[in-house]
């Protein structure tokens, strides 16, 4: 029940929790964290390293299939 409601919110383009909004938020967070002084913080550097490849691949796939 809860899972189907979450999926419904993620797939509904009018929902504030839709998948595109979440991807935009994570992408904005990634860009904001790329400040050199913040990159010295190990947890932020680790976040950028883990997410950069996944987000760039996701954006690439979005542009290629559009």
C-alpha angles and dihedrals in degrees: 000000000000092000093053091049090052092048089049091054092046093051098040107096091205093055118099087224097056118138095251092054091050092049090049091050094050091045091051090048090051092051092047091051093055092086107125094233090053092046088067089067106093097218092051092046089050091050092051092047093051097043104036096074094044094048095045090050091048092050091045091052090048093054095043095051095042 
